[in-house]
Amino acid sequence: MNILEISNLHVAVMDKPILRGLELELKPGEVHAIMGPNGSGKSTLANLLAGREECQVTAGSVFYQGENLLVMAPEERAGKGLFLGFQNPVELPGISNVRLLKEAFNARQRHRGLPAMDALAFRDHLDQRSKRLGLSGEWLLRPVNVGFSGGEKKRNELLQMMVLEPRLAILDEIDSGLDIDALALVAEGINAMRDAQRSMLLITHYPRLLDLVHPDHVHVLMEGRIILSGGMALAQDLEKQGYGWLEEVAT
């Protein structure tokens, strides 16, 4: 069974068509990357999968682990193991990172019918993962994303993924704003999460993250649909040539 199966998906935002017949399948264990110019629909796809209300499906279907994703509330999608790492993470003044992560983790436990993890056990669970990303214990006590640099916010998104251990992770430009060292840490975290059951969808503009992650498939999204798929060679061609040479394919 596919983790994600999208067929002939058409989506509008504020009555403006954005996605126009998108087709995509992710099998268990696969990592896919989506590249494309600004305005092509990459973030709309991510937001639609997470359940953002402004995304209006006008045609097509989306199935997640064999179930109709489009009828699920956002919290049900999260409970079933779908995770979105935001392109622009929001600030949550007054709520510490450790509190947010513990509440989110135990909400997932409740959805699965499992017991909540106590504070000491969860802190050990969290520390193991935060250290891998170079995040200190003091950092975990800070309000979520308040005063964070762009790179810190993106590492925070990745930490949330590592703590929640989703079945499908969608990372929307997780590499933007990262310096070389932070990029290497993020790539290491992504690679550490890869297994035969978990799938990931990476949305990016640049192949520098893909050089470290080595996705199974690279797709080009233009004019609201995937017009070309390939491997790392395709990502490298886009880095050298841009998207102009694909305009005839997209029309």
C-alpha positions in Angstrom: 0.0 0.0 0.0 1.3 3.5 -0.9 1.8 5.9 2.0 0.5 8.8 -0.2 -1.5 8.6 -3.4 -2.5 11.8 -5.2 -4.6 11.6 -8.3 -5.7 14.4 -10.7 -5.6 16.9 -7.8 -6.9 20.4 -8.5 -6.7 23.0 -5.7 -7.7 26.7 -5.5 -6.7 29.3 -2.9 -9.1 32.3 -2.6 -10.8 31.0 -5.8 -7.5 31.2 -7.7 -6.5 27.8 -9.3 -3.1 26.7 -8.1 -2.8 23.0 -8.5 -4.0 21.7 -11.9 -4.1 17.9 -12.1 -1.2 16.9 -9.9 -0.3 13.2 -9.7 2.1 11.8 -7.1 2.7 8.5 -5.3 5.0 7.8 -2.3 5.7 4.3 -1.3 6.9 3.2 2.2 10.5 4.1 2.8 10.8 6.6 -0.1 12.1 10.1 0.0 10.8 12.4 -2.8 11.9 15.9 -3.5 9.8 18.6 -5.2 11.4 21.5 -6.9 9.9 24.3 -9.0 9.8 28.1 -9.4 8.0 30.5 -7.1 4.3 30.3 -7.4 4.2 26.8 -8.9 2.2 25.3 -6.1 4.8 23.7 -3.9 3.6 25.2 -0.6 0.0 24.9 -1.6 0.5 21.2 -1.9 2.1 21.0 1.6 -0.6 23.1 3.2 -3.3 21.1 1.5 -1.9 17.8 2.9 -1.7 19.3 6.4 -5.4 20.4 6.2 -5.2 24.2 5.8 -8.8 25.4 5.3 -7.9 28.0 2.6 -7.0 25.2 0.2 -10.1 24.3 -1.7 -10.1 21.0 -3.5 -12.0 21.3 -6.7 -11.2 17.9 -8.2 -9.2 14.8 -7.6 -8.3 12.6 -4.6 -5.7 12.2 -1.9 -5.3 8.9 -0.1 -3.0 8.5 2.9 -2.3 4.9 3.9 -5.4 3.8 2.0 -7.7 6.4 3.7 -9.3 9.5 2.2 -7.1 12.3 3.6 -9.4 15.0 2.4 -12.2 14.1 4.9 -9.8 14.2 7.9 -9.5 17.1 10.3 -5.9 18.4 10.7 -5.6 16.9 14.2 -6.7 13.5 12.8 -4.1 13.7 10.1 -1.4 14.5 12.7 -2.6 11.7 15.0 -2.3 9.2 12.1 1.3 10.2 11.6 1.3 13.1 9.1 3.7 15.9 9.9 4.4 19.3 8.2 7.5 21.2 8.8 6.5 24.8 8.0 8.3 27.1 5.6 7.7 30.1 7.9 7.3 28.7 11.5 5.2 30.9 13.8 6.3 32.2 17.2 4.5 31.0 20.3 5.3 33.5 23.2 4.9 32.0 26.7 5.1 28.3 25.5 8.5 26.6 25.8 9.8 24.2 23.3 9.8 21.3 25.8 6.2 22.0 26.8 5.0 22.1 23.2 6.9 18.9 22.2 5.7 17.0 25.3 2.0 18.0 24.7 2.2 17.1 21.0 4.0 13.8 21.7 1.4 12.7 24.3 -1.5 13.8 22.1 -0.1 11.4 19.5 0.1 8.7 22.1 -3.5 9.2 23.1 -4.6 9.0 19.5 -2.8 5.7 19.2 -4.3 4.4 22.4 -0.9 4.4 24.1 0.0 5.7 27.6 1.4 9.2 28.0 5.1 9.5 28.7 6.0 11.0 32.0 8.2 14.1 32.3 11.5 12.4 33.0 11.1 9.7 30.3 10.1 12.3 27.8 13.0 14.6 28.7 15.4 11.7 28.0 13.6 11.0 24.7 13.9 14.7 23.8 17.5 15.2 24.8 18.7 12.3 22.6 17.2 14.0 19.6 18.0 17.6 20.4 21.7 16.8 20.9 21.8 15.3 17.4 20.8 18.8 16.1 23.2 20.7 18.3 20.4 22.2 20.4 21.2 22.7 24.1 19.0 22.1 27.2 18.8 25.8 27.7 17.4 26.3 24.2 14.6 23.8 25.0 13.3 26.1 27.7 13.0 29.1 25.4 9.6 30.1 24.0 8.9 28.5 20.7 10.7 30.3 17.9 10.7 33.6 19.8 14.0 35.4 18.9 15.2 32.5 16.9 17.2 32.9 13.8 15.9 31.4 10.5 18.3 28.5 10.9 17.2 27.8 14.5 13.5 27.8 13.5 14.2 25.2 10.8 16.2 23.0 13.2 13.2 23.4 15.6 10.9 22.0 12.9 13.2 19.1 12.3 13.4 18.4 16.0 9.6 18.2 16.2 9.6 15.6 13.4 12.3 13.6 15.2 10.3 13.6 18.4 6.9 12.8 16.9 8.3 10.1 14.5 5.6 10.6 11.8 4.8 8.1 9.1 4.8 10.8 6.4 6.9 13.9 6.9 6.5 16.9 4.6 9.4 19.4 5.0 8.6 22.7 3.2 12.0 24.4 2.5 13.6 23.1 5.6 17.0 24.1 4.1 16.2 27.8 3.7 18.2 30.1 5.9 20.7 27.5 6.9 24.5 27.9 6.9 26.8 25.1 5.9 27.1 23.6 9.4 23.4 23.8 10.1 22.5 22.3 6.7 24.8 19.3 7.5 23.0 18.8 10.9 19.6 19.0 9.3 20.6 16.5 6.6 22.0 14.1 9.2 18.7 14.4 11.1 16.7 13.6 8.0 18.9 10.6 7.1 18.6 9.3 10.7 14.8 9.2 10.3 14.8 7.2 7.2 13.5 3.7 7.5 11.5 1.1 5.5 8.1 2.4 6.7 8.5 6.2 6.8 8.2 8.4 3.7 9.3 12.0 3.3 8.4 14.8 0.9 11.1 17.5 0.7 10.1 20.8 -0.9 13.2 22.8 -1.9 14.6 25.4 -4.4 18.2 24.1 -4.3 19.9 20.8 -4.6 22.4 21.4 -1.8 20.2 19.5 0.7 19.5 16.8 -1.8 23.3 16.3 -2.3 23.4 15.2 1.3 20.0 13.3 1.5 20.0 11.6 -1.9 16.2 11.3 -2.5 14.8 8.4 -4.4 12.9 10.7 -6.8 13.1 14.4 -7.8 10.0 16.0 -9.3 9.6 19.4 -11.1 6.3 21.2 -10.2 5.3 23.9 -12.7 2.0 25.4 -13.6 0.3 23.4 -10.8 1.4 19.9 -11.9 4.4 17.7 -12.0 5.9 18.0 -15.5 9.0 15.9 -15.1 10.5 13.4 -12.7 14.0 11.9 -12.3 16.9 11.5 -9.9 19.7 13.7 -8.7 20.8 14.4 -12.3 17.6 16.3 -12.8 18.2 18.4 -9.7 21.7 19.2 -10.9 20.4 20.2 -14.3 17.9 22.6 -12.7 20.7 24.2 -10.7 22.7 24.8 -13.8 20.0 25.7 -16.3 17.0 27.0 -14.2 13.5 26.3 -15.3 13.3 28.1 -18.6 14.1 25.1 -20.7 11.0 23.3 -19.2 8.4 26.0 -20.1 7.3 24.3 -23.3 6.8 21.0 -21.3 4.7 22.8 -18.7 2.3 24.4 -21.3 
